Amino acid sequence: MFETTIAGSLPRPDWLAEPERLKGGWKLEGEALKEGQRRACREWIQHQEEAGIDILTDGEVYRRHFVHSFLEGISGIDQNKKTVMGIRDNRYNLEVPTVTSAVGRPAPVFLDDFKYTRSLTDKALKITLPGPMTICDTIANDHYGSRPEMAMAFAELLNAEALELEAAGADVVQFDEPAFNVFMDDVNEWGIETLNRAVEGLKCTKAVHICYGYGIDENNRWKETLGEEWRQYDEIFPALNKSHIDQVSLECASSHVPLSVMRHLSDKQLMVGCVAVTPDRVESAEEVAATIQEAMKYVDAERILPCTNCGMTPIPYGVALAKIRALGEGAALARSRLQT
């Protein structure tokens, strides 16, 4: 009960990449980079095991970005044709690569790195992939007739990748869909459909991570406009409850998300965010246990997986390490209280 896990990224050490930056550049090259990534992965696997985390991740230490690192292995994308594009409903603009022909996956993208990670631990292991809707909100389209058409094409590639990762020993495949919290009408019209296609045929646990965005000033300014209660999940959780997904994430630590929105997910497991992506404060085990206790007002204890709010790349390494230790300690405390 209360199996702990990590939503996504963990900080890459400062000897490997520019620290506390979402797309921080690598400090190593060639074989030194590959060995550095593997060393960083080994260290985070050990840290998670020592902290009592139950479902481990590689911390995404092999990637510069949660979307673009996958897209670098996809054909049909011109990485040199940059298009200025509004991201997350024009919240901010970025120069992004452009889809210029039908997309394909000439070879597995993350499989070799995952196989190495799998060799490091006998514990349950999760791998994360970008969701099809979020991909389409992070790359320009100069080929497909519509965003839903392009999303479905990416969903098919993601499905092929996920099936190979499952065969290599993935216990959980998580799709990151922060765009779900922006285009709520599209989620209901075609976003769930493309996500279902991405998980088709998977027998392992299927998860989706949705969030309000961290590590970018524009996201922080947007959240300041949302008022005292953030209720965007009310609009998409009912549809997600009918999806083929098994687990859904929810920020519960230091956020304005009312935990009552969990009632929409009566058929799912909840990754309950118990530590926030804050660079200057570490939650105590008591605070983590209190968040779990609060979630139990809306979700059966058996369906709660204490988790991080989101990926922690933007915060210092030592702070993230202290947070995952607090997560493990807080979940253990909650378990002990439930058993007495």
Secondary structure, DSSP 4 states (H G I P E B T S, - for coil): ----B--S--PPPTTTB-TT-TTPPBS--HHHHHHHHHHHHHHHHHHHHHHT-SEE--TTTT-SSTTHHHHTT-EEEEEEEEEEEEETTTTEEEEEEEEEEEEE-SS-SSHHHHHHHHTT-SSEEEEEEE-HHHHHTSSEESSSSSHHHHHHHHHHHHHHHHHHHHHTT-SEEEEE-GGGGT-HHHIIIIIHHHHHHHTTT--SEEEEE--S--S-HHHHHHHTTS-S---GGGGTHHHHHTSS-SEEEEE-SSS---GGGGGGGTTSEEEEEEE---SS----HHHHHHHHHHHTTTS-GGGEEEEESS--TTS-HHHHHHHHHHHHHHHHHHHHHHH-
